[in-house]
Amino acid sequence: MKFIWYLHFAFRALISVAVLIGSAVLAYVSGRYLFAIPFGYFAFLEKVWPQVFMFIWFLFLFVLSLFFAYAAVRSVLNEWQSKIEL
């Protein structure tokens, strides 16, 4: 029975890691290709903008994946606590 709980926790942690890796790839691709905007007079932003966007996007998705990891750990701990109280 404990093996199932460990497997459940590992699966949720794996999902959080997948979200983190996916956010890094998505931030790189979107910052590199989708946001190569010609800025005209502000040409310096054309070189800076993709890196800034990648950082902000990755930071947002990293915090989101940390929230998912926290929710996974918290739910497993709540389930264990309810089993102990029974």
Buried (B, 14 or more C-beta within 10 A) or exposed (E): EEEEEEEBBEEBBEBBEEBBEEBBEBBBEBBEEEBEEEEEEEEEBBEEBBEEBBEEBBEEBBEBBEEBBEEBBEEBEEEEEEEEEE
